[in-house]
């Protein structure tokens, strides 16, 4: 793989990680508005629950049928 390709892929990965972090921070702020009495530990617990359960996206963000991993077993 060329250094250009590696750099491009690294930049794309960094962008994806940055977007994930931004989304997580937005959800923290959302949880703080919904639960103004909650401390930081409770907000982190709620965030963890949301990340695991994600109401409305239990099977992922893409439309289609659920596919179990690994395939073919």
C-alpha positions in Angstrom: 0.0 0.0 0.0 1.4 3.4 -0.9 2.1 6.0 1.7 -0.6 8.2 0.1 -3.2 5.4 0.6 -2.1 4.8 4.2 -2.3 8.5 5.0 -5.8 8.7 3.4 -7.0 5.7 5.3 -5.6 7.0 8.5 -7.3 10.4 8.0 -10.6 8.6 7.3 -10.2 6.5 10.5 -9.4 9.7 12.5 -12.5 11.4 11.1 -14.7 8.5 12.1 -13.3 8.4 15.6 -13.7 12.2 15.9 -17.3 11.9 14.8 -17.9 9.1 17.3 -16.5 11.2 20.1 -18.6 14.2 19.0 -21.8 12.1 19.0 -20.9 10.7 22.4 -20.4 14.2 23.8 -23.8 15.3 22.3 -25.5 12.4 24.0 -23.9 13.3 27.3 -25.3 16.8 27.0 -28.7 15.4 26.0 -28.6 13.2 29.1 -27.6 16.1 31.3 -30.7 18.1 30.1 -33.0 15.1 30.6 -31.5 14.3 34.1 -30.4 17.6 35.6 -30.1 16.0 39.0 -27.7 13.3 37.9 -24.0 13.4 38.7 -21.2 12.6 36.3 -21.2 8.9 37.4 -24.9 8.6 36.7 -24.5 10.3 33.3 -21.7 7.9 32.4 -23.9 5.0 33.4 -26.8 6.3 31.3 -24.5 6.8 28.4 -23.2 3.3 28.7 -26.7 1.9 28.7 -27.6 4.0 25.7 -24.5 2.8 23.8 -25.4 -0.8 24.5 -29.2 -0.6 23.9 -29.7 2.3 21.5 -33.5 2.4 21.4 -34.6 2.4 17.8 -31.3 1.0 16.5 -31.0 -2.3 18.5 -29.7 -4.1 15.4 -27.6 -1.3 14.0 -28.1 1.8 12.0 -28.6 0.3 8.5 -31.9 -0.9 7.1 -32.2 -4.6 6.3 -32.3 -7.9 8.0 -30.2 -8.9 11.0 -27.2 -11.1 10.1 -25.5 -13.1 12.8 -21.7 -13.1 12.9 -19.7 -15.0 12.0 -21.5 -15.8 8.8 -21.7 -19.4 7.5 -21.7 -21.1 10.9 
